Amino acid sequence: MRIILDIPISLGEVIRITGGVCNTACTERQIIAITTDSRECEDGDLFFSLASSPEKRIKHATEAEQCGAYTVCDGCGFITVENTELALLRLGAGYKKLLPRLAHTVAITGSVGKSTATRYTASLLSLSHRVCSTVGNFNNRIGISLSLLCARRDTEMLVLEMGMNHRGEIAEMAELIQPDLCVITNVGNAHIGNLGSREAISLAKREIITDRATGVIVPCDEPLLKDVRHRLGASLDGTGDFSLFKSGEDYSFKAGKKVIDGIIPAISGGHNLYNLLIAGAVAAFLGASLSDIKRGLNSLSDSLSGTEITDCGVFTLIDDSYNSSPEAAEAMLAYLAKFPRPHSALLADMLELGDMAGELHYSVGKRAAGLDRLYVTGKYAEYVALGAIDAGMSAEAVRVIRECGKEELARLLTEEAAGGTLLVKGSHSTGLYEVTKILRRGTGRN
């Protein structure tokens, strides 16, 4: 990735911010572009060598220097640092301080829905402010850094998604970025294999809260978040500091004592109502007008959720193959029920669930029992299949896919799941996105 900085920064400032070591006198040289791919380097760029192994980092740094780039690398490089990823994060945080009009930094985390909540929030705030938000789904320290460096000089609000796999990762990002409004969408079972319990996951999510935070939006019904500092409860039942609730045929949004009626969400999935609520809550906390909040809540749509819905001719495809967790899988199964039957689903493994993996896959299988056809693949496929059958689904309607190529699997689904709606859900590393790409190929969409 190559980023053109809207605010140039000198080499001397880069060295100071990153804590690097550089034996040069040309510290006044202005950097206007940051790159992380040596193949994209141009003369005068600042290149961060982020490959997985020391050997590759050195190799890529050498290639970048041959293109005339200034390199940042641990162990070697024009600027030598202890940890290249951390140096990049420090630079992103330092760049944030250069933004002259920046008023607020919003940080969003959670086990499920944080990407959609981030997109909805940024979109709503954009109605009245210059907003920079997380690029794509880049929510680790590299992605956060690149998102910050993409900010324009007129940025007034930052909306950043923070993800994690282990304790300490969010703390590192939050400590440097210092958000003043924090959101924890929920505490689920994602990464429970790494962290051991929901209690530990809750503690890891709480790392987003720094001394600078003046508000922390959390779900009203989560006991593990009842005692967070500056807590602001959000709910879908009319209670809490913020709420989005059914009011006759429409919805109403409540922020403290203020109520906005006539909300008609343009989303088709009830699972996204909470993400819609988060966007409204953030906007209200930051002082958005009631008219902007209403306009935003009525305009946000499924297209921002990351779920892609395609009419493939033989069936409607719901592609949610970017990531998966027990809560997300169950939410998408409920979402599938709103589409025309017959209902089919291709489900793959949910990762980082540790000793609870079998139990949690079995539970998702039970929730899938109401489908007309269920296809399961991966290490835990039998657990999902057993859960569905134990919950009453016919064994003939459940198919465990073992040795099957992507093209063959797409062809099988096209033949057997025709006539209704197909949901594809699994963690990104399972490769189901390759299957959905093949399924969309006939529509001219890749």
Beta strands, then each sheet from edge to edge (+ up, - down):
strand 1: 2-10
strand 2: 30-35
strand 3: 46-48
strand 4: 70-74
strand 5: 79-81
strand 6: 104-109
strand 7: 131-133
strand 8: 157-161
strand 9: 181-184
strand 10: 215-219
strand 11: 231-235
strand 12: 242-247
strand 13: 250-255
strand 14: 258-263
strand 15: 308-311
strand 16: 316-320
strand 17: 343-347
strand 18: 373-377
strand 19: 398-401
strand 20: 421-425
sheet 1: 1+ 2- 3- 4- 5-
sheet 2: 7+ 8+ 6+ 9+ 10+ 11+ 12+ 13- 14+
sheet 3: 15+ 16- 20- 17- 18- 19-
end
